[in-house]
Amino acid sequence: MNKELVIQARKLVSKDIQFIKKLISDNPDWHRTRISKEICKIWNWYTPYGQMKDMACRSMLYKLEKSGYITLPPSHNPNINTYRNKPIQPVLHSTNHFLPRLYLFCEKYLIYS
């Protein structure tokens, strides 16, 4: 990489990419969040209010991986959309057998009560 990349308002040169690769290879048991927090500490990447720019760093790492510059460890958290698209199974429940069954509609799912 001879040119300068700008990702998440941060200028990256080849030595920065090499540093990230070395950090990942030297610490194979670290997850993505730990890697991003270490990069923020070492690069002194904080907001004007003193908060670590952890999410910006993770986004930068994700973009670098998608561009083929680095390989991140696998994500520990499943994709949120996996749960969002999973159908909800209705559950029949009644505390009193003499009451009629109630049908509640919540957005696109039918809920029995």
ChimeraX attribute file (.defattr): number of C-alpha atoms within 10 A of each C-alpha:
attribute: neighborCount
match mode: 1-to-1
recipient: residues
	/A:1	9
	/A:2	6
	/A:3	8
	/A:4	11
	/A:5	15
	/A:6	11
	/A:7	15
	/A:8	15
	/A:9	9
	/A:10	13
	/A:11	10
	/A:12	14
	/A:13	14
	/A:14	14
	/A:15	10
	/A:16	12
	/A:17	17
	/A:18	13
	/A:19	12
	/A:20	20
	/A:21	15
	/A:22	11
	/A:23	15
	/A:24	19
	/A:25	14
	/A:26	10
	/A:27	11
	/A:28	11
	/A:29	10
	/A:30	15
	/A:31	15
	/A:32	19
	/A:33	15
	/A:34	14
	/A:35	21
	/A:36	23
	/A:37	18
	/A:38	16
	/A:39	19
	/A:40	19
	/A:41	13
	/A:42	9
	/A:43	10
	/A:44	12
	/A:45	19
	/A:46	14
	/A:47	10
	/A:48	7
	/A:49	6
	/A:50	9
	/A:51	9
	/A:52	17
	/A:53	17
	/A:54	21
	/A:55	14
	/A:56	18
	/A:57	23
	/A:58	20
	/A:59	14
	/A:60	18
	/A:61	23
	/A:62	16
	/A:63	15
	/A:64	17
	/A:65	13
	/A:66	12
	/A:67	10
	/A:68	9
	/A:69	16
	/A:70	17
	/A:71	16
	/A:72	20
	/A:73	14
	/A:74	8
	/A:75	10
	/A:76	9
	/A:77	6
	/A:78	8
	/A:79	9
	/A:80	8
	/A:81	8
	/A:82	8
	/A:83	10
	/A:84	9
	/A:85	8
	/A:86	8
	/A:87	8
	/A:88	11
	/A:89	10
	/A:90	11
	/A:91	10
	/A:92	10
	/A:93	11
	/A:94	13
	/A:95	7
	/A:96	8
	/A:97	8
	/A:98	7
	/A:99	8
	/A:100	9
	/A:101	13
	/A:102	12
	/A:103	10
	/A:104	11
	/A:105	10
	/A:106	8
	/A:107	7
	/A:108	6
	/A:109	12
	/A:110	14
	/A:111	16
	/A:112	15
	/A:113	14
